[in-house]
Amino acid sequence: MRDEAKPRRQRLLDNTLRAAQTYKIPHERLSATDIRRRFPQFRVADHEEGYFEPSAGYLHVEACIETQLELAKDRYGAELHTDTPIERYRAVSDGIEVITTSGETYQADQLLVSAGAWLPKLVKLDPPYNDLFRVTRQVMHWFDVPAPRQRFAPPAFPVFIWEPAGKAQPISGFPLTSLDASSGVKIATEGKDVVDPDSVDRTESQARIDATFQEYFGHCFPDLLPRCLNTRVCLYTEVEGGRFVIDRVPGNDRVLFASACSGHGFKHSPALGEALAQTLVAGRSEIDLSPFSLARLIARRACG
């Protein structure tokens, strides 16, 4: 069977296994029986199977960003301008000028735009690239768990991505980061609502929380309690195929942009940051970024 004809969950498993084998990443392939024995918190169907990576984990995002900013400033002399919204940029005779919403201007030889959900508004690509991106609203939930809480903490409960049998959306989640009663299991589906990042609703109604729990979380995790302790709304900047997009802006080689998109970007940020810095300074990176070009994305779209 060709990969394109396989169910999405099978393609995900196959691709993950292929990458692990190629790069010699220690892993295990688990049957439904294996999953039930080792991780009984998951209610899996008989035909489902899993990939388990013993060395996998998760990042504390806020601490990572704070550390990266501190290193950039203290070790490499970067000048940080936080809480400074950008209105636009434009080409000038000797480089690029950036204009803030307060009217301040900054000039540089080159510009890197990595603006997340605001990238499409800021870069404003012309056809045929103008409709590549869509920004979608994603809701993170933290649900309570019963005692003993250790059952939902590492190592008893892993980070997971799961495409449950018979469900329209995949789900993903993290174990308890604290055994304190105020903490919960972080869990989410993939939202499809296209939104404007400047006016997105950052709240989630109790009715929608209850419906999502009934459809996905309660079904897949029978021991998870229906009490939602917290929600947060975030944004995905998506393109077809869930790929990254990294390229120079057509018609302006001084502007490089990066959309590490579709919700799986952050863990790659150190490597991408290094590759982007090399591209700006040396004209090319040690990592081949051509698979993420606009032209490659358009070609994939044309091939269906």
Secondary structure as UniProt FT lines:
FT   HELIX           3..5
FT   HELIX           8..22
FT   TURN            23..24
FT   STRAND          28..30
FT   HELIX           32..38
FT   TURN            40..41
FT   TURN            46..47
FT   STRAND          50..52
FT   TURN            54..55
FT   HELIX           61..74
FT   TURN            75..76
FT   STRAND          86..92
FT   TURN            93..94
FT   STRAND          95..100
FT   TURN            101..102
FT   STRAND          105..108
FT   STRAND          111..113
FT   HELIX           116..118
FT   HELIX           119..123
FT   TURN            127..128
FT   TURN            130..131
FT   STRAND          134..143
FT   HELIX           149..152
FT   TURN            154..156
FT   STRAND          160..162
FT   TURN            165..166
FT   STRAND          171..174
FT   TURN            181..182
FT   STRAND          185..189
FT   TURN            197..199
FT   HELIX           206..212
FT   HELIX           213..217
FT   HELIX           218..220
FT   TURN            222..223
FT   STRAND          228..238
FT   HELIX           240..242
FT   STRAND          245..249
FT   TURN            250..251
FT   STRAND          252..259
FT   TURN            262..263
FT   HELIX           266..268
FT   HELIX           269..282
FT   HELIX           290..292
FT   HELIX           294..302
//
